[in-house]
Amino acid sequence: MANLGEVVGAIIGQIGRGRTQADAETVEIAEIYKDDPLFSSFPVPRMVLDEVVIDLKVAISSGPTRGTSLTPQSQKEILERIDTLINDLPNRYRYVQNMPDYPGIWNPARVRIAEDITDLVPVGVAVEPRTIVVGATAAIQQNIMQAIAHPAFKVVTRKSMGSFVEEVVPRMEKYVRSELEKIVEDVVKIQPPSEERLDVLISVSDLESVPSEKISTVRLTLRESDLSWTEIESGKGTFEKKLVPF
């Protein structure tokens, strides 16, 4: 399996190297013609690639994936900002406000939340931002509710737990989801765009086992366009050598 872009680039590169080798042979022939009394009156032969047409047989193995592929830096940024969001929840909601006073309950809950959310933001794997938001919201809510229901957390009674579920949970869910959407959107917006890949099977051995109706033909039409090193005057009055069309 290979990336189609890499395959096409390799073909063009090999043809270019072939032209380079042919030009090197032309130089050697030119030296022979120059010094020979008979050949010197003839033009030096030089091969030109007017047009190269290649019909490349391929079978598409995998196409561009939907979603966003996160970089390590993007993952780190998302997790750090979510951690800040979680730490701020006790300041916003009663019943949760005393939770940091119970490190034996609060710290394990935060660890579980971090582990759950880390699984939702893998590096190098295409994932939909909405999937991150929905999954992270559920992970935060579930672990906080488990912490509040812990027998050692004596602040919450059975009655207050019912009030928490009816009154606080819906508001907390709405707030957390909104904040998570901002976090994910901000981070994804500034990260480099994901590389789009189109993987194909191209070798004879691979294509032998592929049904003919699943094999496609990619036609490459290559035409020669020479470049030459030319001295060009810059705006400061100096000259620079640049490659320009011949």
C-alpha positions in Angstrom: 0.0 0.0 0.0 1.3 3.5 -0.9 0.1 7.1 -0.9 -1.0 8.1 -4.4 0.6 11.5 -4.1 3.9 9.9 -3.2 3.6 7.5 -6.1 2.9 10.3 -8.6 5.8 12.3 -7.2 8.2 9.3 -7.5 7.2 8.8 -11.1 7.8 12.4 -12.0 11.1 12.4 -10.1 12.3 9.3 -11.9 11.5 10.7 -15.3 13.3 13.9 -14.3 16.4 11.9 -13.3 16.1 10.0 -16.6 16.3 13.3 -18.4 19.3 14.3 -16.4 21.1 11.1 -17.3 20.2 11.6 -20.9 21.6 15.2 -20.8 24.9 13.9 -19.3 25.2 11.4 -22.2 24.5 14.3 -24.6 27.4 16.3 -23.1 29.8 13.3 -23.6 28.6 12.9 -27.2 29.0 16.6 -27.8 32.7 16.3 -26.7 33.2 13.5 -29.2 31.6 15.5 -32.0 33.6 18.6 -31.2 37.0 16.9 -31.6 36.1 14.6 -34.6 36.8 16.1 -38.0 33.8 14.4 -39.5 31.3 14.6 -36.7 32.0 18.3 -36.0 30.0 19.2 -39.0 26.9 17.4 -37.7 24.4 18.7 -35.1 24.7 17.0 -31.7 21.8 14.6 -31.2 19.7 15.3 -28.0 16.6 13.5 -26.9 13.6 15.6 -25.9 10.6 14.3 -23.9 7.8 16.0 -25.8 5.1 14.1 -23.9 5.0 11.1 -21.6 1.7 9.3 -21.0 1.4 6.8 -18.2 -1.7 4.8 -17.5 -1.3 3.8 -13.8 -3.4 1.0 -12.5 -4.4 1.4 -8.9 -6.9 0.0 -6.4 -8.0 2.5 -3.8 -7.3 1.1 -0.3 -8.4 4.0 1.9 -9.5 7.5 1.3 -9.4 10.8 3.2 -11.0 10.4 6.6 -13.6 12.8 8.1 -12.8 14.6 11.2 -9.7 16.3 12.6 -6.4 14.6 13.3 -5.0 16.2 16.5 -1.3 17.0 16.9 0.4 16.3 20.2 0.4 20.1 21.0 -3.4 20.3 20.3 -4.1 17.3 22.5 -2.0 18.9 25.3 -3.8 22.2 25.0 -7.3 20.6 25.0 -6.5 18.5 28.1 -5.0 21.4 30.0 -7.9 23.7 29.3 -10.4 21.0 30.3 -8.5 20.5 33.5 -8.9 24.2 34.3 -12.6 23.9 33.5 -13.0 21.0 35.9 -11.1 22.8 38.7 -13.5 25.7 38.3 -16.7 23.7 38.7 -16.7 23.8 42.6 -16.7 27.6 42.4 -19.8 27.6 40.2 -22.2 25.0 41.8 -23.3 24.2 45.3 -23.0 20.7 46.4 -19.7 20.6 44.5 -18.2 23.6 46.2 -16.9 21.5 49.2 -15.6 18.7 47.0 -11.9 19.9 47.0 -12.0 19.5 50.8 -12.3 15.8 50.3 -9.1 15.0 48.3 -9.7 11.3 48.7 -12.8 11.7 46.6 -12.1 14.7 44.4 -8.6 13.8 43.2 -9.5 10.3 42.0 -12.5 11.7 40.3 -10.3 14.2 38.4 -7.9 11.4 37.5 -10.7 9.3 36.0 -12.1 12.3 34.1 -8.6 13.0 32.6 -8.2 9.3 31.6 -11.6 9.2 30.0 -11.1 12.4 28.1 -7.6 11.5 27.0 -9.1 8.5 25.2 -11.4 10.9 23.4 -8.6 13.1 22.0 -6.1 10.7 20.5 -3.1 12.0 18.6 -2.9 11.4 14.9 -6.4 9.8 14.6 -9.2 11.5 12.8 -12.0 12.4 15.2 -15.0 14.6 15.0 -14.9 17.6 17.3 -18.6 17.0 18.3 -17.6 13.5 19.4 -15.0 15.0 21.8 -17.5 17.5 23.2 -20.3 14.9 23.8 -18.0 12.3 25.2 -16.1 14.7 27.5 -19.4 16.2 28.8 -20.6 12.8 29.7 -17.3 11.8 31.4 -17.3 14.9 33.5 -20.9 14.6 34.6 -20.7 10.9 35.3 -17.5 11.1 37.5 -18.7 14.1 39.4 -22.0 12.5 40.2 -20.2 9.3 41.4 -18.0 11.5 43.6 -21.0 13.3 45.1 -22.7 10.0 45.8 -19.6 8.7 47.6 -20.5 7.6 51.2 -17.6 9.6 52.6 -18.9 12.9 51.1 -21.2 13.8 54.0 -22.3 17.2 52.6 -24.9 15.7 50.3 -28.0 14.0 51.8 -30.4 11.8 49.8 -32.8 14.8 49.6 -30.1 17.2 48.4 -28.9 14.6 45.9 -32.3 14.6 44.3 -32.2 18.4 44.1 -28.7 18.2 42.6 -29.9 15.9 39.9 -33.0 17.9 39.1 -31.6 21.4 39.4 -27.8 21.5 39.0 -27.1 18.7 36.6 -29.0 20.2 33.6 -27.4 23.6 34.1 -23.9 22.0 34.6 -24.3 19.9 31.5 -25.3 23.0 29.4 -22.4 25.0 30.8 -19.8 22.3 30.4 -20.9 21.5 26.8 -20.7 25.1 25.9 -17.2 25.6 27.4 -16.0 22.3 25.7 -17.2 23.5 22.3 -15.2 26.7 22.7 -12.1 24.8 23.8 -12.2 22.3 21.0 -13.1 24.9 18.4 -10.3 27.3 19.5 -7.6 24.6 19.4 -8.7 22.9 16.2 -8.9 26.3 14.4 -5.2 27.1 15.0 -3.6 23.7 14.5 -2.1 22.9 11.1 -4.5 21.3 8.6 -4.6 17.5 8.6 -2.8 15.8 5.7 -5.2 14.2 3.3 -4.1 10.8 2.2 -5.3 8.5 -0.6 -3.7 5.1 -0.1 -3.6 2.8 -3.1 -2.4 -0.7 -4.1 -0.1 -0.4 -7.2 2.2 -3.5 -7.3 1.4 -6.4 -9.6 1.2 -8.8 -6.7 -1.3 -6.6 -4.8 -3.5 -6.0 -7.8 -3.7 -9.7 -8.8 -6.0 -10.4 -5.9 -8.2 -7.3 -6.6 -11.4 -7.7 -8.7 -11.1 -5.9 -12.0 -14.1 -3.7 -11.3 -12.3 -2.3 -8.3 -9.2 -1.3 -10.2 -9.0 2.3 -11.5 -6.8 3.9 -14.1 -5.0 7.1 -13.4 -3.7 8.7 -16.6 -0.6 10.9 -16.1 0.3 13.2 -19.1 3.7 14.8 -18.5 5.1 17.5 -20.8 8.6 18.8 -20.6 9.2 22.4 -19.5 12.8 23.5 -19.2 14.1 25.9 -16.6 17.4 27.8 -16.8 19.5 29.7 -14.3 19.3 33.4 -15.2 20.7 36.4 -13.6 18.0 38.8 -12.6 18.5 42.3 -11.2 16.9 42.8 -7.9 15.4 46.1 -6.6 18.6 47.0 -4.8 20.7 46.9 -7.9 22.2 43.5 -7.2 21.9 40.4 -9.4 20.6 37.1 -8.3 20.5 33.8 -10.1 17.0 32.3 -10.3 15.4 29.4 -12.2 13.1 30.8 -14.9 11.3 29.0 -17.7 13.6 28.5 -20.7 
